[in-house]
Amino acid sequence: MMSLRLPRALPLIAVLLASLPACAPTSNSPSGAEPSPVEQVGQLLRTYQEQNKPAPKSLKDAEKLGAALPRALEALRSGEVVIYWGVNLDEYGGASVIGYEKDVPEKGGVVILGDGSTTEVTAEAFQGLPKPPASKLNPSAGGKAKGSR
C-alpha cells in the first residue's frame, strides 16, 4: 500500500523543496545576522552593477539606492568604509579592491572586491591587490564638502 502513496507524495515534496530559499550564503555574516556595514556597502555596489551602472559617483548617488541599506550609507558618510567612486564595476573583476574599511591600508581588515563580495586581508596583502586609480577615492562634485572644487 505504501508504494501506491509514494508517487502521489512526490509532487508535493518537489513543490515544498522548490519553495525553500537557496542555501548559499550572501555575505560573510553568520547565518541570520545583519550584514556588517562593509558588507552592506558591497551589496549597494552589487545593486549598481546589477542595474548596469558604474559605482556611485558621490554620496548623493549612493543615497538613491541605499535607503534599504542605511548602515552602508552611514559607513560611507562617516568614512568607516572607503570606496572608489564612479568606477565601472565590470572593468574591475573579483580580484580588484573597490572598497575597504578605513584602517585596512595600515592594519588590515575587510575589503570589497570588484564583484561586490567581501574578504579579509592583511595590510601587506592589501598593498599588492589591484585597485582603481587613487583619484577615484574622492567623490565627484556631488559628494564633496562645501567650499571644495
PLY file of the C-alpha trace (Angstrom):
ply
format ascii 1.0
element vertex 149
property float x
property float y
property float z
element edge 148
property int vertex1
property int vertex2
end_header
0.00 0.00 0.00
2.78 2.41 0.83
4.21 2.11 -2.67
0.93 3.46 -4.06
1.01 6.58 -1.88
4.66 7.49 -2.55
4.14 8.56 -6.18
1.33 10.91 -5.11
3.56 12.48 -2.45
6.46 13.16 -4.81
4.89 16.22 -6.49
4.10 17.69 -3.06
7.67 17.11 -1.87
9.05 18.67 -5.05
6.89 21.78 -4.59
7.93 22.13 -0.95
11.62 21.76 -1.78
11.39 24.26 -4.64
9.80 26.85 -2.34
12.70 26.79 0.15
15.20 29.68 -0.11
18.60 28.95 -1.58
21.15 27.75 0.95
24.09 29.72 -0.45
25.29 32.50 1.88
25.05 36.04 0.53
27.54 37.60 2.92
30.33 36.85 5.33
28.00 37.42 8.29
26.90 34.46 10.40
23.57 32.99 9.37
20.71 35.23 10.42
22.99 38.14 11.38
22.60 41.52 9.77
25.42 42.19 7.27
28.22 44.42 8.54
28.50 47.98 7.18
31.26 46.97 4.76
29.13 44.04 3.55
26.18 46.40 3.07
28.37 48.73 1.00
29.30 45.68 -1.09
25.58 44.95 -1.52
24.99 48.56 -2.57
27.75 48.31 -5.19
26.35 44.97 -6.40
22.94 46.61 -6.82
24.51 49.28 -9.02
26.26 46.57 -11.04
23.05 44.57 -11.47
21.42 47.71 -12.87
24.33 48.06 -15.36
25.55 51.26 -13.74
29.03 52.29 -12.63
29.63 52.62 -8.91
28.05 55.75 -7.42
29.96 58.94 -8.23
29.01 60.64 -4.97
27.25 60.05 -1.67
24.16 61.66 -3.22
24.16 58.95 -5.91
24.59 56.24 -3.27
21.61 57.59 -1.33
19.33 56.97 -4.34
19.69 53.20 -3.97
20.91 52.97 -0.42
17.70 53.61 1.51
17.36 49.88 2.10
20.95 49.74 3.37
21.17 52.52 5.97
24.31 51.13 7.61
26.05 51.28 4.24
25.20 54.95 3.83
26.29 55.77 7.38
29.58 53.91 6.85
30.23 55.94 3.68
29.23 59.25 5.34
31.44 58.64 8.38
34.40 57.38 6.38
34.28 54.00 8.14
34.18 52.43 4.66
36.09 53.92 1.72
35.14 53.20 -1.90
36.48 54.09 -5.31
33.74 56.37 -6.62
32.33 56.08 -10.15
34.33 53.05 -11.30
32.93 50.68 -13.90
32.44 47.58 -11.79
32.69 45.26 -14.81
36.15 46.68 -15.51
37.37 45.60 -12.06
36.86 41.87 -11.62
36.52 39.93 -8.40
40.23 40.25 -7.57
40.29 44.08 -7.61
39.59 46.10 -4.48
36.81 48.65 -4.97
36.24 49.50 -1.32
37.58 48.79 2.16
37.34 49.53 5.85
39.26 52.75 6.53
42.02 51.07 8.57
42.84 48.36 6.01
45.91 50.08 4.50
47.59 50.27 7.94
46.05 47.43 9.97
44.31 45.10 7.53
40.60 44.28 7.59
37.71 43.68 5.22
37.82 44.76 1.57
35.11 44.85 -1.09
36.09 43.18 -4.33
35.00 44.07 -7.86
32.12 41.60 -7.76
30.76 43.14 -4.54
31.91 40.26 -2.33
33.95 40.91 0.80
37.05 39.27 2.21
39.53 39.94 4.99
43.14 40.81 4.10
46.28 41.89 5.91
47.71 45.37 5.37
50.59 43.81 3.41
48.25 41.84 1.15
46.14 44.96 0.57
49.16 46.83 -0.82
49.60 44.18 -3.53
45.96 43.91 -4.62
44.83 45.58 -7.85
42.83 48.77 -7.32
41.38 51.62 -9.41
43.41 54.85 -9.57
43.71 56.68 -6.23
41.97 59.70 -7.81
38.72 57.67 -7.65
38.84 57.76 -3.84
37.46 61.32 -3.95
33.76 61.59 -4.80
32.64 63.78 -7.70
31.40 67.32 -7.08
28.01 65.99 -5.93
29.58 64.43 -2.86
32.29 66.93 -1.89
32.10 69.15 1.11
31.02 72.75 0.72
33.77 75.05 -0.39
35.77 72.40 -2.27
36.19 72.38 -6.02
0 1
1 2
2 3
3 4
4 5
5 6
6 7
7 8
8 9
9 10
10 11
11 12
12 13
13 14
14 15
15 16
16 17
17 18
18 19
19 20
20 21
21 22
22 23
23 24
24 25
25 26
26 27
27 28
28 29
29 30
30 31
31 32
32 33
33 34
34 35
35 36
36 37
37 38
38 39
39 40
40 41
41 42
42 43
43 44
44 45
45 46
46 47
47 48
48 49
49 50
50 51
51 52
52 53
53 54
54 55
55 56
56 57
57 58
58 59
59 60
60 61
61 62
62 63
63 64
64 65
65 66
66 67
67 68
68 69
69 70
70 71
71 72
72 73
73 74
74 75
75 76
76 77
77 78
78 79
79 80
80 81
81 82
82 83
83 84
84 85
85 86
86 87
87 88
88 89
89 90
90 91
91 92
92 93
93 94
94 95
95 96
96 97
97 98
98 99
99 100
100 101
101 102
102 103
103 104
104 105
105 106
106 107
107 108
108 109
109 110
110 111
111 112
112 113
113 114
114 115
115 116
116 117
117 118
118 119
119 120
120 121
121 122
122 123
123 124
124 125
125 126
126 127
127 128
128 129
129 130
130 131
131 132
132 133
133 134
134 135
135 136
136 137
137 138
138 139
139 140
140 141
141 142
142 143
143 144
144 145
145 146
146 147
147 148
